Amino acid sequence: MNNLNPEPNNTQKIILFICVSIFLYSLIAVISSAKKSHQPLVTAASNSANESIILSAYISGAIENPGVYEITQYSRVIDMVRASGGFSEEADFGAIHKTLNLSKRVFNEDHIFIPFEEVVKVEAVGSSNAVNNLININTATKSELTTLVGIGPATAEKIISGRPYESNEDILNVSGIGQTTYENIKGSITTH
């Protein structure tokens, strides 16, 4: 009957105690290590992934080398200015400081316009779109619209496709034209 219910001897108890202790110690070490190292690993991975995202943005106006530039996800307007060679001599620094936030983040497909010190409007000979040096947003060509401060080719296309306009303020309904752009161009446009 002793064989059916054998009681472990002292050596077996010690070995069992050591094995359970090692198992518990290992389990505690793994859990503790995971808690300490998990957060930094995730943060580091997400930071390096975000830095590798490449965006494209367009900068034009009073800039040394206007064009489309590839930038990282967290680039700012000032980074675009530096990448394009800096402000040109014709830059209107008063207008830049009033209307352009150099610390603003740049997003994919953004258009940044650097204002010129003096915008000279040239009336084309025989053009019916320029009345008293105003550009008629209902009849102007794409190239005429892009002479307006802050209006690039893509926005000019949107203006053309949104016609007709009954008043100058109607241009605020065009995607890409906000209050700041409108304030810059309202004295240069007409609907008649």
MODELLER restraints for C-alpha pairs under 7 A, 6 or more apart:
rsr = mdl.restraints
at = mdl.atoms
rsr.add(forms.Gaussian(group=physical.xy_distance, feature=features.Distance(at['CA:50:A'], at['CA:73:A']), mean=6.64, stdev=0.5))
rsr.add(forms.Gaussian(group=physical.xy_distance, feature=features.Distance(at['CA:51:A'], at['CA:72:A']), mean=6.15, stdev=0.5))
rsr.add(forms.Gaussian(group=physical.xy_distance, feature=features.Distance(at['CA:51:A'], at['CA:73:A']), mean=6.31, stdev=0.5))
rsr.add(forms.Gaussian(group=physical.xy_distance, feature=features.Distance(at['CA:52:A'], at['CA:72:A']), mean=6.78, stdev=0.5))
rsr.add(forms.Gaussian(group=physical.xy_distance, feature=features.Distance(at['CA:53:A'], at['CA:72:A']), mean=5.85, stdev=0.5))
rsr.add(forms.Gaussian(group=physical.xy_distance, feature=features.Distance(at['CA:53:A'], at['CA:73:A']), mean=5.69, stdev=0.5))
rsr.add(forms.Gaussian(group=physical.xy_distance, feature=features.Distance(at['CA:54:A'], at['CA:70:A']), mean=6.30, stdev=0.5))
rsr.add(forms.Gaussian(group=physical.xy_distance, feature=features.Distance(at['CA:54:A'], at['CA:71:A']), mean=5.62, stdev=0.5))
rsr.add(forms.Gaussian(group=physical.xy_distance, feature=features.Distance(at['CA:54:A'], at['CA:72:A']), mean=4.84, stdev=0.5))
rsr.add(forms.Gaussian(group=physical.xy_distance, feature=features.Distance(at['CA:54:A'], at['CA:73:A']), mean=6.20, stdev=0.5))
rsr.add(forms.Gaussian(group=physical.xy_distance, feature=features.Distance(at['CA:55:A'], at['CA:70:A']), mean=5.53, stdev=0.5))
rsr.add(forms.Gaussian(group=physical.xy_distance, feature=features.Distance(at['CA:55:A'], at['CA:71:A']), mean=5.22, stdev=0.5))
rsr.add(forms.Gaussian(group=physical.xy_distance, feature=features.Distance(at['CA:55:A'], at['CA:72:A']), mean=5.96, stdev=0.5))
rsr.add(forms.Gaussian(group=physical.xy_distance, feature=features.Distance(at['CA:55:A'], at['CA:73:A']), mean=6.29, stdev=0.5))
rsr.add(forms.Gaussian(group=physical.xy_distance, feature=features.Distance(at['CA:55:A'], at['CA:108:A']), mean=4.95, stdev=0.5))
rsr.add(forms.Gaussian(group=physical.xy_distance, feature=features.Distance(at['CA:56:A'], at['CA:68:A']), mean=6.53, stdev=0.5))
rsr.add(forms.Gaussian(group=physical.xy_distance, feature=features.Distance(at['CA:56:A'], at['CA:69:A']), mean=5.59, stdev=0.5))
rsr.add(forms.Gaussian(group=physical.xy_distance, feature=features.Distance(at['CA:56:A'], at['CA:70:A']), mean=4.54, stdev=0.5))
rsr.add(forms.Gaussian(group=physical.xy_distance, feature=features.Distance(at['CA:56:A'], at['CA:71:A']), mean=6.07, stdev=0.5))
rsr.add(forms.Gaussian(group=physical.xy_distance, feature=features.Distance(at['CA:56:A'], at['CA:108:A']), mean=5.26, stdev=0.5))
rsr.add(forms.Gaussian(group=physical.xy_distance, feature=features.Distance(at['CA:56:A'], at['CA:109:A']), mean=5.59, stdev=0.5))
rsr.add(forms.Gaussian(group=physical.xy_distance, feature=features.Distance(at['CA:57:A'], at['CA:68:A']), mean=5.50, stdev=0.5))
rsr.add(forms.Gaussian(group=physical.xy_distance, feature=features.Distance(at['CA:57:A'], at['CA:69:A']), mean=5.55, stdev=0.5))
rsr.add(forms.Gaussian(group=physical.xy_distance, feature=features.Distance(at['CA:57:A'], at['CA:70:A']), mean=6.63, stdev=0.5))
rsr.add(forms.Gaussian(group=physical.xy_distance, feature=features.Distance(at['CA:57:A'], at['CA:108:A']), mean=5.80, stdev=0.5))
rsr.add(forms.Gaussian(group=physical.xy_distance, feature=features.Distance(at['CA:57:A'], at['CA:109:A']), mean=4.74, stdev=0.5))
rsr.add(forms.Gaussian(group=physical.xy_distance, feature=features.Distance(at['CA:57:A'], at['CA:110:A']), mean=4.93, stdev=0.5))
rsr.add(forms.Gaussian(group=physical.xy_distance, feature=features.Distance(at['CA:57:A'], at['CA:111:A']), mean=6.09, stdev=0.5))
rsr.add(forms.Gaussian(group=physical.xy_distance, feature=features.Distance(at['CA:58:A'], at['CA:67:A']), mean=5.52, stdev=0.5))
rsr.add(forms.Gaussian(group=physical.xy_distance, feature=features.Distance(at['CA:58:A'], at['CA:68:A']), mean=4.25, stdev=0.5))
rsr.add(forms.Gaussian(group=physical.xy_distance, feature=features.Distance(at['CA:58:A'], at['CA:69:A']), mean=6.29, stdev=0.5))
rsr.add(forms.Gaussian(group=physical.xy_distance, feature=features.Distance(at['CA:58:A'], at['CA:109:A']), mean=6.87, stdev=0.5))
rsr.add(forms.Gaussian(group=physical.xy_distance, feature=features.Distance(at['CA:58:A'], at['CA:110:A']), mean=6.16, stdev=0.5))
rsr.add(forms.Gaussian(group=physical.xy_distance, feature=features.Distance(at['CA:58:A'], at['CA:111:A']), mean=4.71, stdev=0.5))
rsr.add(forms.Gaussian(group=physical.xy_distance, feature=features.Distance(at['CA:58:A'], at['CA:112:A']), mean=6.20, stdev=0.5))
rsr.add(forms.Gaussian(group=physical.xy_distance, feature=features.Distance(at['CA:59:A'], at['CA:66:A']), mean=5.43, stdev=0.5))
rsr.add(forms.Gaussian(group=physical.xy_distance, feature=features.Distance(at['CA:59:A'], at['CA:67:A']), mean=5.57, stdev=0.5))
rsr.add(forms.Gaussian(group=physical.xy_distance, feature=features.Distance(at['CA:59:A'], at['CA:68:A']), mean=6.47, stdev=0.5))
rsr.add(forms.Gaussian(group=physical.xy_distance, feature=features.Distance(at['CA:59:A'], at['CA:111:A']), mean=5.72, stdev=0.5))
rsr.add(forms.Gaussian(group=physical.xy_distance, feature=features.Distance(at['CA:59:A'], at['CA:112:A']), mean=4.65, stdev=0.5))
rsr.add(forms.Gaussian(group=physical.xy_distance, feature=features.Distance(at['CA:59:A'], at['CA:113:A']), mean=5.90, stdev=0.5))
rsr.add(forms.Gaussian(group=physical.xy_distance, feature=features.Distance(at['CA:60:A'], at['CA:66:A']), mean=4.63, stdev=0.5))
rsr.add(forms.Gaussian(group=physical.xy_distance, feature=features.Distance(at['CA:60:A'], at['CA:67:A']), mean=6.36, stdev=0.5))
rsr.add(forms.Gaussian(group=physical.xy_distance, feature=features.Distance(at['CA:60:A'], at['CA:112:A']), mean=6.34, stdev=0.5))
rsr.add(forms.Gaussian(group=physical.xy_distance, feature=features.Distance(at['CA:60:A'], at['CA:113:A']), mean=5.02, stdev=0.5))
rsr.add(forms.Gaussian(group=physical.xy_distance, feature=features.Distance(at['CA:60:A'], at['CA:114:A']), mean=6.24, stdev=0.5))
rsr.add(forms.Gaussian(group=physical.xy_distance, feature=features.Distance(at['CA:61:A'], at['CA:113:A']), mean=5.31, stdev=0.5))
rsr.add(forms.Gaussian(group=physical.xy_distance, feature=features.Distance(at['CA:61:A'], at['CA:114:A']), mean=4.70, stdev=0.5))
rsr.add(forms.Gaussian(group=physical.xy_distance, feature=features.Distance(at['CA:61:A'], at['CA:115:A']), mean=5.88, stdev=0.5))
rsr.add(forms.Gaussian(group=physical.xy_distance, feature=features.Distance(at['CA:61:A'], at['CA:116:A']), mean=6.61, stdev=0.5))
rsr.add(forms.Gaussian(group=physical.xy_distance, feature=features.Distance(at['CA:62:A'], at['CA:87:A']), mean=6.06, stdev=0.5))
rsr.add(forms.Gaussian(group=physical.xy_distance, feature=features.Distance(at['CA:62:A'], at['CA:88:A']), mean=5.23, stdev=0.5))
rsr.add(forms.Gaussian(group=physical.xy_distance, feature=features.Distance(at['CA:62:A'], at['CA:90:A']), mean=5.77, stdev=0.5))
rsr.add(forms.Gaussian(group=physical.xy_distance, feature=features.Distance(at['CA:62:A'], at['CA:91:A']), mean=4.82, stdev=0.5))
rsr.add(forms.Gaussian(group=physical.xy_distance, feature=features.Distance(at['CA:62:A'], at['CA:114:A']), mean=5.17, stdev=0.5))
rsr.add(forms.Gaussian(group=physical.xy_distance, feature=features.Distance(at['CA:62:A'], at['CA:115:A']), mean=5.87, stdev=0.5))
rsr.add(forms.Gaussian(group=physical.xy_distance, feature=features.Distance(at['CA:62:A'], at['CA:116:A']), mean=5.24, stdev=0.5))
rsr.add(forms.Gaussian(group=physical.xy_distance, feature=features.Distance(at['CA:63:A'], at['CA:84:A']), mean=6.87, stdev=0.5))
rsr.add(forms.Gaussian(group=physical.xy_distance, feature=features.Distance(at['CA:63:A'], at['CA:86:A']), mean=5.95, stdev=0.5))
rsr.add(forms.Gaussian(group=physical.xy_distance, feature=features.Distance(at['CA:63:A'], at['CA:87:A']), mean=4.47, stdev=0.5))
rsr.add(forms.Gaussian(group=physical.xy_distance, feature=features.Distance(at['CA:63:A'], at['CA:88:A']), mean=4.72, stdev=0.5))
rsr.add(forms.Gaussian(group=physical.xy_distance, feature=features.Distance(at['CA:63:A'], at['CA:114:A']), mean=6.62, stdev=0.5))
rsr.add(forms.Gaussian(group=physical.xy_distance, feature=features.Distance(at['CA:64:A'], at['CA:84:A']), mean=6.24, stdev=0.5))
rsr.add(forms.Gaussian(group=physical.xy_distance, feature=features.Distance(at['CA:64:A'], at['CA:85:A']), mean=5.20, stdev=0.5))
rsr.add(forms.Gaussian(group=physical.xy_distance, feature=features.Distance(at['CA:64:A'], at['CA:86:A']), mean=5.84, stdev=0.5))
rsr.add(forms.Gaussian(group=physical.xy_distance, feature=features.Distance(at['CA:64:A'], at['CA:87:A']), mean=5.93, stdev=0.5))
rsr.add(forms.Gaussian(group=physical.xy_distance, feature=features.Distance(at['CA:64:A'], at['CA:88:A']), mean=5.05, stdev=0.5))
rsr.add(forms.Gaussian(group=physical.xy_distance, feature=features.Distance(at['CA:65:A'], at['CA:84:A']), mean=4.90, stdev=0.5))
rsr.add(forms.Gaussian(group=physical.xy_distance, feature=features.Distance(at['CA:65:A'], at['CA:85:A']), mean=5.89, stdev=0.5))
rsr.add(forms.Gaussian(group=physical.xy_distance, feature=features.Distance(at['CA:66:A'], at['CA:84:A']), mean=6.24, stdev=0.5))
rsr.add(forms.Gaussian(group=physical.xy_distance, feature=features.Distance(at['CA:74:A'], at['CA:105:A']), mean=6.34, stdev=0.5))
rsr.add(forms.Gaussian(group=physical.xy_distance, feature=features.Distance(at['CA:75:A'], at['CA:105:A']), mean=5.80, stdev=0.5))
rsr.add(forms.Gaussian(group=physical.xy_distance, feature=features.Distance(at['CA:75:A'], at['CA:106:A']), mean=5.81, stdev=0.5))
rsr.add(forms.Gaussian(group=physical.xy_distance, feature=features.Distance(at['CA:76:A'], at['CA:102:A']), mean=6.87, stdev=0.5))
rsr.add(forms.Gaussian(group=physical.xy_distance, feature=features.Distance(at['CA:76:A'], at['CA:103:A']), mean=5.55, stdev=0.5))
rsr.add(forms.Gaussian(group=physical.xy_distance, feature=features.Distance(at['CA:76:A'], at['CA:104:A']), mean=5.37, stdev=0.5))
rsr.add(forms.Gaussian(group=physical.xy_distance, feature=features.Distance(at['CA:76:A'], at['CA:105:A']), mean=4.25, stdev=0.5))
rsr.add(forms.Gaussian(group=physical.xy_distance, feature=features.Distance(at['CA:76:A'], at['CA:106:A']), mean=5.24, stdev=0.5))
rsr.add(forms.Gaussian(group=physical.xy_distance, feature=features.Distance(at['CA:77:A'], at['CA:102:A']), mean=4.89, stdev=0.5))
rsr.add(forms.Gaussian(group=physical.xy_distance, feature=features.Distance(at['CA:77:A'], at['CA:103:A']), mean=5.97, stdev=0.5))
rsr.add(forms.Gaussian(group=physical.xy_distance, feature=features.Distance(at['CA:77:A'], at['CA:104:A']), mean=5.77, stdev=0.5))
rsr.add(forms.Gaussian(group=physical.xy_distance, feature=features.Distance(at['CA:77:A'], at['CA:105:A']), mean=6.34, stdev=0.5))
rsr.add(forms.Gaussian(group=physical.xy_distance, feature=features.Distance(at['CA:77:A'], at['CA:106:A']), mean=6.04, stdev=0.5))
rsr.add(forms.Gaussian(group=physical.xy_distance, feature=features.Distance(at['CA:78:A'], at['CA:102:A']), mean=5.00, stdev=0.5))
rsr.add(forms.Gaussian(group=physical.xy_distance, feature=features.Distance(at['CA:78:A'], at['CA:103:A']), mean=6.37, stdev=0.5))
rsr.add(forms.Gaussian(group=physical.xy_distance, feature=features.Distance(at['CA:81:A'], at['CA:87:A']), mean=6.76, stdev=0.5))
rsr.add(forms.Gaussian(group=physical.xy_distance, feature=features.Distance(at['CA:90:A'], at['CA:116:A']), mean=5.39, stdev=0.5))
rsr.add(forms.Gaussian(group=physical.xy_distance, feature=features.Distance(at['CA:90:A'], at['CA:117:A']), mean=5.41, stdev=0.5))
rsr.add(forms.Gaussian(group=physical.xy_distance, feature=features.Distance(at['CA:91:A'], at['CA:114:A']), mean=6.85, stdev=0.5))
rsr.add(forms.Gaussian(group=physical.xy_distance, feature=features.Distance(at['CA:91:A'], at['CA:115:A']), mean=5.96, stdev=0.5))
rsr.add(forms.Gaussian(group=physical.xy_distance, feature=features.Distance(at['CA:91:A'], at['CA:116:A']), mean=4.54, stdev=0.5))
rsr.add(forms.Gaussian(group=physical.xy_distance, feature=features.Distance(at['CA:91:A'], at['CA:117:A']), mean=5.18, stdev=0.5))
rsr.add(forms.Gaussian(group=physical.xy_distance, feature=features.Distance(at['CA:92:A'], at['CA:115:A']), mean=5.70, stdev=0.5))
rsr.add(forms.Gaussian(group=physical.xy_distance, feature=features.Distance(at['CA:92:A'], at['CA:116:A']), mean=4.99, stdev=0.5))
rsr.add(forms.Gaussian(group=physical.xy_distance, feature=features.Distance(at['CA:92:A'], at['CA:117:A']), mean=3.84, stdev=0.5))
rsr.add(forms.Gaussian(group=physical.xy_distance, feature=features.Distance(at['CA:95:A'], at['CA:115:A']), mean=6.74, stdev=0.5))
rsr.add(forms.Gaussian(group=physical.xy_distance, feature=features.Distance(at['CA:96:A'], at['CA:114:A']), mean=6.88, stdev=0.5))
rsr.add(forms.Gaussian(group=physical.xy_distance, feature=features.Distance(at['CA:96:A'], at['CA:115:A']), mean=6.66, stdev=0.5))
rsr.add(forms.Gaussian(group=physical.xy_distance, feature=features.Distance(at['CA:99:A'], at['CA:180:A']), mean=6.95, stdev=0.5))
rsr.add(forms.Gaussian(group=physical.xy_distance, feature=features.Distance(at['CA:113:A'], at['CA:150:A']), mean=5.32, stdev=0.5))
rsr.add(forms.Gaussian(group=physical.xy_distance, feature=features.Distance(at['CA:115:A'], at['CA:149:A']), mean=6.61, stdev=0.5))
rsr.add(forms.Gaussian(group=physical.xy_distance, feature=features.Distance(at['CA:121:A'], at['CA:133:A']), mean=6.50, stdev=0.5))
rsr.add(forms.Gaussian(group=physical.xy_distance, feature=features.Distance(at['CA:123:A'], at['CA:130:A']), mean=6.05, stdev=0.5))
rsr.add(forms.Gaussian(group=physical.xy_distance, feature=features.Distance(at['CA:123:A'], at['CA:133:A']), mean=6.40, stdev=0.5))
rsr.add(forms.Gaussian(group=physical.xy_distance, feature=features.Distance(at['CA:129:A'], at['CA:135:A']), mean=5.81, stdev=0.5))
rsr.add(forms.Gaussian(group=physical.xy_distance, feature=features.Distance(at['CA:129:A'], at['CA:136:A']), mean=5.27, stdev=0.5))
rsr.add(forms.Gaussian(group=physical.xy_distance, feature=features.Distance(at['CA:129:A'], at['CA:139:A']), mean=5.98, stdev=0.5))
rsr.add(forms.Gaussian(group=physical.xy_distance, feature=features.Distance(at['CA:129:A'], at['CA:140:A']), mean=5.47, stdev=0.5))
rsr.add(forms.Gaussian(group=physical.xy_distance, feature=features.Distance(at['CA:130:A'], at['CA:136:A']), mean=6.51, stdev=0.5))
rsr.add(forms.Gaussian(group=physical.xy_distance, feature=features.Distance(at['CA:134:A'], at['CA:188:A']), mean=4.88, stdev=0.5))
rsr.add(forms.Gaussian(group=physical.xy_distance, feature=features.Distance(at['CA:134:A'], at['CA:189:A']), mean=4.97, stdev=0.5))
rsr.add(forms.Gaussian(group=physical.xy_distance, feature=features.Distance(at['CA:134:A'], at['CA:190:A']), mean=6.06, stdev=0.5))
rsr.add(forms.Gaussian(group=physical.xy_distance, feature=features.Distance(at['CA:135:A'], at['CA:188:A']), mean=6.13, stdev=0.5))
rsr.add(forms.Gaussian(group=physical.xy_distance, feature=features.Distance(at['CA:135:A'], at['CA:189:A']), mean=4.63, stdev=0.5))
rsr.add(forms.Gaussian(group=physical.xy_distance, feature=features.Distance(at['CA:135:A'], at['CA:190:A']), mean=5.92, stdev=0.5))
rsr.add(forms.Gaussian(group=physical.xy_distance, feature=features.Distance(at['CA:136:A'], at['CA:189:A']), mean=5.74, stdev=0.5))
rsr.add(forms.Gaussian(group=physical.xy_distance, feature=features.Distance(at['CA:136:A'], at['CA:190:A']), mean=4.73, stdev=0.5))
rsr.add(forms.Gaussian(group=physical.xy_distance, feature=features.Distance(at['CA:136:A'], at['CA:191:A']), mean=5.18, stdev=0.5))
rsr.add(forms.Gaussian(group=physical.xy_distance, feature=features.Distance(at['CA:136:A'], at['CA:192:A']), mean=6.38, stdev=0.5))
rsr.add(forms.Gaussian(group=physical.xy_distance, feature=features.Distance(at['CA:137:A'], at['CA:189:A']), mean=6.48, stdev=0.5))
rsr.add(forms.Gaussian(group=physical.xy_distance, feature=features.Distance(at['CA:137:A'], at['CA:190:A']), mean=6.28, stdev=0.5))
rsr.add(forms.Gaussian(group=physical.xy_distance, feature=features.Distance(at['CA:137:A'], at['CA:191:A']), mean=5.79, stdev=0.5))
rsr.add(forms.Gaussian(group=physical.xy_distance, feature=features.Distance(at['CA:138:A'], at['CA:163:A']), mean=5.97, stdev=0.5))
rsr.add(forms.Gaussian(group=physical.xy_distance, feature=features.Distance(at['CA:138:A'], at['CA:164:A']), mean=5.65, stdev=0.5))
rsr.add(forms.Gaussian(group=physical.xy_distance, feature=features.Distance(at['CA:138:A'], at['CA:165:A']), mean=6.31, stdev=0.5))
rsr.add(forms.Gaussian(group=physical.xy_distance, feature=features.Distance(at['CA:138:A'], at['CA:191:A']), mean=5.87, stdev=0.5))
rsr.add(forms.Gaussian(group=physical.xy_distance, feature=features.Distance(at['CA:142:A'], at['CA:153:A']), mean=6.88, stdev=0.5))
rsr.add(forms.Gaussian(group=physical.xy_distance, feature=features.Distance(at['CA:142:A'], at['CA:156:A']), mean=5.50, stdev=0.5))
rsr.add(forms.Gaussian(group=physical.xy_distance, feature=features.Distance(at['CA:142:A'], at['CA:157:A']), mean=6.55, stdev=0.5))
rsr.add(forms.Gaussian(group=physical.xy_distance, feature=features.Distance(at['CA:145:A'], at['CA:151:A']), mean=6.77, stdev=0.5))
rsr.add(forms.Gaussian(group=physical.xy_distance, feature=features.Distance(at['CA:145:A'], at['CA:156:A']), mean=5.66, stdev=0.5))
rsr.add(forms.Gaussian(group=physical.xy_distance, feature=features.Distance(at['CA:146:A'], at['CA:152:A']), mean=5.20, stdev=0.5))
rsr.add(forms.Gaussian(group=physical.xy_distance, feature=features.Distance(at['CA:146:A'], at['CA:153:A']), mean=6.11, stdev=0.5))
rsr.add(forms.Gaussian(group=physical.xy_distance, feature=features.Distance(at['CA:146:A'], at['CA:156:A']), mean=6.21, stdev=0.5))
rsr.add(forms.Gaussian(group=physical.xy_distance, feature=features.Distance(at['CA:148:A'], at['CA:185:A']), mean=6.34, stdev=0.5))
rsr.add(forms.Gaussian(group=physical.xy_distance, feature=features.Distance(at['CA:149:A'], at['CA:184:A']), mean=6.46, stdev=0.5))
rsr.add(forms.Gaussian(group=physical.xy_distance, feature=features.Distance(at['CA:149:A'], at['CA:185:A']), mean=6.28, stdev=0.5))
rsr.add(forms.Gaussian(group=physical.xy_distance, feature=features.Distance(at['CA:150:A'], at['CA:181:A']), mean=6.05, stdev=0.5))
rsr.add(forms.Gaussian(group=physical.xy_distance, feature=features.Distance(at['CA:155:A'], at['CA:176:A']), mean=6.44, stdev=0.5))
rsr.add(forms.Gaussian(group=physical.xy_distance, feature=features.Distance(at['CA:158:A'], at['CA:174:A']), mean=6.49, stdev=0.5))
rsr.add(forms.Gaussian(group=physical.xy_distance, feature=features.Distance(at['CA:159:A'], at['CA:174:A']), mean=6.33, stdev=0.5))
rsr.add(forms.Gaussian(group=physical.xy_distance, feature=features.Distance(at['CA:162:A'], at['CA:174:A']), mean=6.97, stdev=0.5))
rsr.add(forms.Gaussian(group=physical.xy_distance, feature=features.Distance(at['CA:165:A'], at['CA:191:A']), mean=6.41, stdev=0.5))
rsr.add(forms.Gaussian(group=physical.xy_distance, feature=features.Distance(at['CA:166:A'], at['CA:191:A']), mean=6.41, stdev=0.5))
rsr.add(forms.Gaussian(group=physical.xy_distance, feature=features.Distance(at['CA:167:A'], at['CA:191:A']), mean=5.97, stdev=0.5))
rsr.add(forms.Gaussian(group=physical.xy_distance, feature=features.Distance(at['CA:168:A'], at['CA:186:A']), mean=6.87, stdev=0.5))
rsr.add(forms.Gaussian(group=physical.xy_distance, feature=features.Distance(at['CA:168:A'], at['CA:189:A']), mean=6.91, stdev=0.5))
rsr.add(forms.Gaussian(group=physical.xy_distance, feature=features.Distance(at['CA:168:A'], at['CA:190:A']), mean=6.08, stdev=0.5))
rsr.add(forms.Gaussian(group=physical.xy_distance, feature=features.Distance(at['CA:168:A'], at['CA:191:A']), mean=6.26, stdev=0.5))
rsr.add(forms.Gaussian(group=physical.xy_distance, feature=features.Distance(at['CA:172:A'], at['CA:178:A']), mean=6.19, stdev=0.5))
rsr.add(forms.Gaussian(group=physical.xy_distance, feature=features.Distance(at['CA:172:A'], at['CA:182:A']), mean=6.89, stdev=0.5))
